[in-house]
Amino acid sequence: MSSAIERRPGDTAESGETMGGADDFWLRVGRELADDLAVDAVERDRAGKPPYDEMVRVRESGLLAALAPPDARGFGMGWRTACAVVRRIAAADGSMGELLGRHYVLSWSARFFAGPERAAEWEADARKEQWLWAGDTGTTRPHAFARDTGTGPSLIRAARRGGGGVLRGSRTVASAVTLADRLVLNATADDTGEPLVVCVAPGDAGILREAAHDRLGQRLTDAGTVHFDEVATDAEAVLGPFWTDEDVAPPFTMLASAALRLMLTHVALGIAEGALAEAGDLSRAEARRLRAVEDPGGPLAATDGDVLLAFGSLALDLHSASAVVDRATTALADSLREGRKLDEERRTGTAVLVAAAEAVTVPAALRTGEGVLGLGEAEGLDRFWRDLRTLVGRVPAGHALRVLGEYYLSGDLGPATAGG
């Protein structure tokens, strides 16, 4: 499995694109972590326990802070590399791929919703402390991945009090509900109705975190619900407004939606690639077993033509999806590099490519997850199908297609599709 990543030496702007050797280093780290997670993936999925041990492995790898701005050694990684790492890990363990992917996007919340100076402060602390980020800023509505954690409705209200405020209500989150070091959530101001983005430490008084249980798939993402009971915050907790009007929202801020959706598209593609690779390994192992029984030392028996056709069809689906996803990834990295100089035309073009990636990948991944069930009998192969159904099974197929249709008919994105 591989991902087409263009390294651009000298990229050190706001996107976090970095110089040559760092990308190669983090890709190697990602491969090693994925290989480690693959060893006991079936057993851990069956146990369904909170991913405490898995997070120890991730923290020890250094990947949590790798997408933060380069440190004094210039040793950060760019968005293309981050997507490739997440995709590789998702192929081995879909839950940890999703958890890390959401963490990466949410770790940029201060950049998207606050400003450069505020972001620099938050990110310096996050790098130093290796914060794990979780939450939900509402950027994927109405076409969200894994919105339903089975824990009920979500709404947070913010009331002003002196120089700070008070949060109350509940919010379902798709990952790291009990493990996160920081939660980023959107809330509604009581007095003005203004939508806000807030960041809180989950250990604060009045915050109750409740993990979801008995999920069909993605069992180790640590999904669940956060409850706020009159939680006092200071003014620093508000990162900024959550823009709902694309006519006045900064184009760079609007990339938050595209970044999350594309990252989760990489997760879906990674899970599907892992499913096909494991099914292939099982098929080859069965062929070797039959040779050992029927004709020791002889050639491997020819694979049934229908099986070849099935593998070929699924492989073509994933190759096609990979090409579209990689193009969207390059576009997003380039737009992020523009930072606050990004114009609406380029932002729109990026949103269209992300929509195309989602529209191609979701059905291809679902076909692969279902298709491999007929290509292997080994215990654990079903986890890929369950993970994909949980991750993308509720993604409305029509939204991404409407984005593409709107753009190619009018050359722009209307209010219903502007979020990309």
C-alpha positions, -999 to 999 in steps of 0.1 A, spaced: 0 0 0 13 34 -8 1 70 -12 13 94 -39 30 122 -19 48 150 -35 76 163 -13 84 200 -18 117 209 -1 116 242 16 78 241 24 76 256 59 46 280 56 13 279 75 3 245 61 32 229 81 48 215 49 83 206 58 117 200 43 128 167 27 140 142 53 114 148 79 86 135 57 105 103 50 112 99 87 75 103 97 64 79 69 88 53 83 75 59 119 39 55 106 47 22 89 64 9 120 34 18 142 10 3 117 30 -29 116 29 -30 154 -8 -24 156 -15 -51 129 0 -78 150 -29 -80 176 -56 -60 157 -81 -89 157 -77 -96 194 -80 -60 204 -111 -55 182 -127 -85 198 -119 -73 233 -133 -38 225 -115 -22 255 -106 15 256 -75 21 236 -52 30 265 -24 7 254 -28 18 218 -24 55 228 8 46 246 21 33 214 11 64 195 25 87 220 58 69 221 60 72 183 60 110 185 32 112 159 8 132 181 27 164 177 42 158 143 18 180 124 24 210 147 46 237 131 82 225 127 103 227 159 138 243 161 152 213 141 125 218 114 113 183 123 75 185 117 56 169 88 32 183 61 -4 175 55 2 151 26 25 131 49 0 132 78 -27 119 55 -4 91 43 5 81 78 -32 81 89 -41 60 58 -14 34 65 -24 31 102 -60 28 92 -52 -2 70 -39 -19 101 -63 -5 127 -92 15 115 -101 29 149 -66 43 155 -65 57 120 -97 76 127 -86 87 162 -53 101 149 -68 116 118 -94 135 138 -67 146 163 -46 161 135 -75 182 121 -87 193 155 -52 203 165 -54 230 139 -86 245 154 -69 276 167 -55 283 132 -89 278 116 -110 297 141 -87 321 160 -56 336 144 -18 331 139 -7 345 173 -33 326 193 -26 295 172 12 297 179 5 298 216 -18 268 216 4 248 193 36 254 213 18 241 244 4 212 225 38 202 211 54 204 245 27 184 263 18 160 235 -19 169 237 -44 145 222 -72 165 207 -109 155 204 -142 171 199 -166 182 172 -167 217 157 -197 210 135 -176 213 104 -190 181 88 -227 188 89 -249 178 72 -228 151 56 -207 139 85 -187 108 90 -197 86 121 -220 112 135 -241 87 155 -224 72 185 -256 59 199 -257 84 228 -284 108 219 -287 145 208 -259 170 211 -262 207 220 -239 230 240 -250 264 252 -226 292 264 -237 318 289 -215 349 295 -204 355 331 -180 383 339 -149 379 318 -156 343 310 -186 320 305 -205 289 315 -210 258 293 -240 234 297 -254 206 276 -240 175 259 -221 166 227 -214 133 211 -178 130 198 -164 103 176 -131 97 192 -109 100 223 -138 110 246 -121 96 277 -85 100 266 -84 136 252 -62 163 267 -82 190 250 -118 192 237 -127 215 208 -164 220 204 -189 244 189 -214 261 212 -242 286 209 -241 319 229 -273 323 250 -275 361 247 -267 366 210 -273 332 194 -238 335 180 -221 301 172 -187 298 188 -158 274 189 -145 267 224 -116 247 238 -116 232 273 -95 208 294 -117 178 299 -107 174 335 -124 206 345 -151 205 372 -185 198 358 -174 178 328 -185 142 326 -172 119 298 -191 88 289 -178 62 265 -201 45 240 -203 7 242 -213 -21 218 -206 -3 186 -208 -23 154 -173 -12 142 -146 13 150 -148 0 185 -115 14 197 -119 50 187 -131 58 223 -163 75 210 -189 88 234 -206 118 249 -193 148 269 -217 163 294 -213 199 306 -229 209 339 -225 246 344 -188 245 335 -170 277 342 -146 290 315 -125 320 310 -124 342 280 -94 323 266 -116 293 261 -134 309 231 -112 304 200 -135 325 179 -168 325 159 -180 294 141 -187 309 107 -220 298 92 -222 324 64 -198 316 36 -202 351 22 -183 366 51 -163 337 65 -126 338 57 -118 312 30 -90 297 52 -114 291 80 -138 273 56 -110 248 50 -117 232 84 -146 212 69 -126 201 38 -97 191 60 -117 168 83 -137 152 55 -106 145 34 -88 131 64 -117 107 71 -118 98 34 -81 87 38 -92 66 68 -119 49 48 -96 43 19 -69 29 43 -94 5 59 -105 -7 24 -68 -12 13 -61 -31 45 -91 -53 38 -81 -62 3 -45 -68 14 -55 -92 42 -79 -110 19 -51 -115 -6 -28 -128 21 -55 -153 31 -60 -165 -4 -23 -170 -10 -20 -189 23 -48 -212 14 -32 -219 -20 1 -228 -3 -18 -251 22 -35 -269 -7 -2 -273 -25 14 -288 7 -15 -313 10 -21 -322 -27 13 -317 -44 42 -309 -21 69 -290 -40 46 -284 -69 35 -251 -84 7 -231 -68 -27 -240 -82 -42 -216 -106 -67 -193 -88 -104 -196 -98 -113 -172 -125 -142 -157 -105 -119 -150 -76 -94 -133 -99 -122 -112 -113 -135 -102 -78 -100 -92 -67 -93 -73 -99 -126 -54 -96 -120 -43 -60 -84 -34 -67 -95 -12 -96 -120 5 -74 -93 13 -48 -67 24 -74 -93 48 -89 -102 62 -55 -66 66 -46 -59 87 -77 -88 111 -69 -79 112 -32 -43 120 -38 -52 148 -62 -75 163 -35 -48 159 -9 -23 179 -29 -49 206 -35 -57 209 2 -21 210 12 -15 238 -14 -46 258 -1 -34 254 35 0 267 25 -17 299 13 -29 305 49 -50 336 53 -40 348 18 -62 320 4 -89 334 -19 -124 321 -24 -118 307 -59 -90 284 -47 -110 274 -16 -139 265 -38 -117 245 -61 -103 226 -32 -138 219 -18 -148 204 -52 -118 181 -53 -125 169 -17 -161 162 -27 -150 142 -57 -126 122 -34 -154 115 -10 -179 106 -38 -155 81 -53 -141 66 -21 -171 60 0 -189 35 -23 -156 19 -34 -146 13 3 -181 -1 11 -179 -25 -19 -145 -36 -8 -155 -42 28 -184 -63 17 -166 -80 -11 -137 -94 9 -161 -113 31 -166 -136 1 -128 -140 -5 -116 -153 28 -129 -173 58 -104 -163 84 -116 -149 117 -113 -112 119 -117 -103 82 -152 -90 90 -138 -62 112 -130 -42 80 -166 -44 69 -179 -34 103 -154 -5 106 -164 8 71 -201 5 78 -197 24 111 -174 51 95 -191 58 62 -223 38 63 -244 69 72 -227 94 48 -254 107 25 -242 98 -10 -260 127 -26 -242 156 -9 -208 152 -26 -225 147 -59 -246 179 -54 -213 198 -47 -199 186 -80 -231 193 -99 -234 228 -85 -198 236 -94 -199 223 -129 -233 239 -137 -227 273 -122 -190 275 -116 -196 282 -79 -209 266 -48 -243 278 -36 -254 282 1 -265 245 4 -231 232 -8 -206 259 1 -192 238 30 -178 214 4 
